[in-house]
């Protein structure tokens, strides 16, 4: 059974008298443990696809099954629960709390999940060690480099042991050398069995994945296996 199954998904927005077709009858399956890049230029529909995959939005029509559950018709509170349990997000802008330590930032999803302090602390320390920041746990974001901040964001995404790590332009705010380091980290996570979906407009970044799905004008233009 696929971890992700999109069946005839469309997403339409009404802008005054005009209907915008952001996604048009898209079908896609992603297996557990895959490392997939979703790539396309600005306005192609890739951000809409990311919002749907991340349960930040629901389709106008079609079915989205995540881990065997039909999430396409869920209410907002149910979607919030799915997001916290099933999906770890990594954003271009890091989205870290400025006055909190790396450890506190990584603990956040577990606070929302109602987890106790001891278990939270243990898991946050584990996640930071996974991304090579065991010696930076008590540092605040302004005491960390851009690459280290993104590693904190990756640790936060991993800490609830999600079904998917969903990364939106994760190297967009980094210099090229640091960007390569972060992509190497995703490769490591993938080799450990994590399911990673990378959303990007950069071919160079997309080619780090094992499979590349190109989106153009709201449709899948190509779906290519880059390496096994």
JORA-V145852 format. One record per residue. N is the residue number from 1. RES is the residue in one letter. PSI is psi in radians with two decimals (NA if undefined). D_LAST is the distance of its C-alpha to the last C-alpha in Angstrom with 1 decimal. Layout:
BEGIN
n = [N/N]
res = [RES/RES]
psi = [PSI/PSI]
d_last = [D_LAST/D_LAST]
END
This chain:
BEGIN
n = [1/2/3/4/5/6/7/8/9/10/11/12/13/14/15/16/17/18/19/20/21/22/23/24/25/26/27/28/29/30/31/32/33/34/35/36/37/38/39/40/41/42/43/44/45/46/47/48/49/50/51/52/53/54/55/56/57/58/59/60/61/62/63/64/65/66/67/68/69/70/71/72/73/74/75/76/77/78/79/80/81/82/83/84/85/86/87/88/89/90/91/92/93/94/95/96/97/98/99/100/101/102/103/104/105/106/107/108/109/110/111/112/113/114/115/116/117/118/119/120/121/122/123/124/125/126/127/128/129/130/131/132/133/134/135/136/137/138/139/140/141/142/143/144/145/146/147/148/149/150/151/152/153/154/155/156/157/158/159/160/161/162/163/164/165/166/167/168/169/170/171/172/173/174/175/176/177/178/179/180/181/182/183/184/185/186/187/188/189/190/191/192/193/194/195/196/197/198/199/200/201/202/203/204/205/206/207/208/209/210/211/212/213/214/215/216/217/218/219/220/221/222/223/224/225/226/227/228]
res = [X/X/X/X/X/X/X/X/X/X/X/X/X/X/X/X/X/X/X/X/X/X/X/X/X/X/X/X/X/X/X/X/X/X/X/X/X/X/X/X/X/X/X/X/X/X/X/X/X/X/X/X/X/X/X/X/X/X/X/X/X/X/X/X/X/X/X/X/X/X/X/X/X/X/X/X/X/X/X/X/X/X/X/X/X/X/X/X/X/X/X/X/X/X/X/X/X/X/X/X/X/X/X/X/X/X/X/X/X/X/X/X/X/X/X/X/X/X/X/X/X/X/X/X/X/X/X/X/X/X/X/X/X/X/X/X/X/X/X/X/X/X/X/X/X/X/X/X/X/X/X/X/X/X/X/X/X/X/X/X/X/X/X/X/X/X/X/X/X/X/X/X/X/X/X/X/X/X/X/X/X/X/X/X/X/X/X/X/X/X/X/X/X/X/X/X/X/X/X/X/X/X/X/X/X/X/X/X/X/X/X/X/X/X/X/X/X/X/X/X/X/X/X/X/X/X/X/X]
psi = [2.36/2.56/-0.72/2.33/1.94/2.23/1.92/0.88/2.25/2.57/2.09/2.48/2.48/2.09/1.59/-2.12/-0.13/2.42/2.12/2.16/1.60/-0.67/2.46/1.74/0.87/2.32/2.37/2.46/2.42/2.21/2.76/2.36/-0.05/2.73/1.79/2.33/2.28/2.00/2.51/2.78/2.99/2.34/0.09/-0.40/-0.02/-0.61/-0.67/-0.74/-0.76/-0.76/-0.64/-0.82/-0.62/0.13/0.54/-0.21/2.86/2.64/2.73/-0.58/2.82/3.08/2.32/2.01/2.19/2.06/0.69/-0.02/2.39/1.84/-0.04/-0.33/0.32/2.68/2.90/-0.72/-0.60/-0.69/-0.69/-0.70/-0.76/-0.78/-0.79/-0.56/-0.67/-0.34/2.26/2.18/2.43/2.11/2.79/-0.64/0.26/-0.79/0.82/2.63/2.14/-0.62/0.11/2.59/2.91/-0.76/-0.81/-0.69/-0.72/-0.48/-0.34/-0.90/-0.53/-0.50/-0.79/-0.56/-0.07/0.44/2.57/2.76/-0.81/-0.83/-0.69/-0.85/-0.78/-0.78/-0.65/-0.72/-0.72/-0.82/-0.72/-0.63/-0.63/-0.53/0.26/0.47/0.52/-0.48/0.15/0.29/-0.59/0.16/2.49/2.82/-0.66/-0.15/0.11/2.66/2.94/-0.76/-0.68/-0.64/-0.72/-0.56/-0.66/-0.75/-0.66/-0.73/-0.74/-0.66/-0.54/-0.37/-0.50/0.19/1.02/2.85/-0.60/2.42/2.08/1.96/2.09/1.89/0.96/-0.27/0.10/-0.54/0.30/2.65/2.90/-0.67/-0.78/-0.65/-0.72/-0.69/-0.74/-0.69/-0.60/-0.66/-0.74/-0.66/-0.72/-0.82/-0.69/-0.73/-0.36/0.00/0.02/2.49/2.11/2.27/2.08/2.17/2.16/2.76/0.00/2.08/-0.71/-0.71/-0.77/-0.58/-0.10/-0.38/3.06/-0.27/2.43/2.13/2.05/2.32/2.36/2.23/0.71/0.18/2.80/2.01/-0.59/2.74/1.84/2.31/2.11/-0.67/2.74/NA]
d_last = [18.9/17.1/17.8/18.8/20.4/22.3/24.7/26.9/27.2/29.8/31.4/34.8/37.1/40.8/42.2/45.9/46.3/42.9/39.8/36.5/33.5/30.7/28.2/28.9/27.8/24.1/21.8/18.3/16.4/14.0/12.9/13.8/11.4/9.5/9.9/11.5/13.9/17.0/18.7/22.2/25.6/28.5/29.8/26.8/26.5/23.6/26.0/27.4/23.9/23.4/26.9/26.3/23.0/24.9/27.9/30.1/31.1/31.4/30.9/33.9/32.6/29.7/28.0/25.6/24.5/23.0/22.4/24.6/27.4/28.7/29.2/30.2/33.9/34.3/37.1/36.7/37.4/34.9/32.2/33.2/32.7/29.2/28.3/29.7/28.0/24.6/23.7/23.7/24.5/24.1/26.3/27.1/30.6/29.7/32.4/33.9/37.5/39.4/41.9/39.6/38.0/34.2/34.8/36.7/34.2/31.4/33.9/34.6/32.2/33.6/37.1/36.4/35.1/38.4/37.1/39.6/40.1/39.2/35.9/35.1/35.9/33.9/30.7/31.2/31.7/28.5/26.5/28.1/27.4/23.7/23.7/26.0/29.3/31.2/34.1/34.3/34.8/38.4/37.9/38.4/36.2/38.8/38.5/34.8/32.9/30.8/27.6/29.1/30.2/26.7/25.6/28.4/27.1/23.6/25.5/27.6/24.5/23.2/26.6/27.0/23.6/22.6/20.1/18.8/19.1/20.1/20.5/22.9/23.0/22.7/23.4/26.2/29.1/27.8/28.4/25.6/25.4/25.4/22.8/20.4/21.3/20.6/17.1/16.5/17.9/15.5/12.5/14.6/15.3/11.7/11.1/14.3/13.2/14.8/14.0/14.4/15.6/16.7/19.5/20.6/22.4/21.1/18.4/18.1/17.4/15.0/12.8/12.1/10.0/6.4/8.5/12.1/15.0/18.2/21.5/24.7/28.2/27.1/24.6/20.9/21.0/17.3/14.0/11.1/7.3/7.1/3.8/0.0]
END
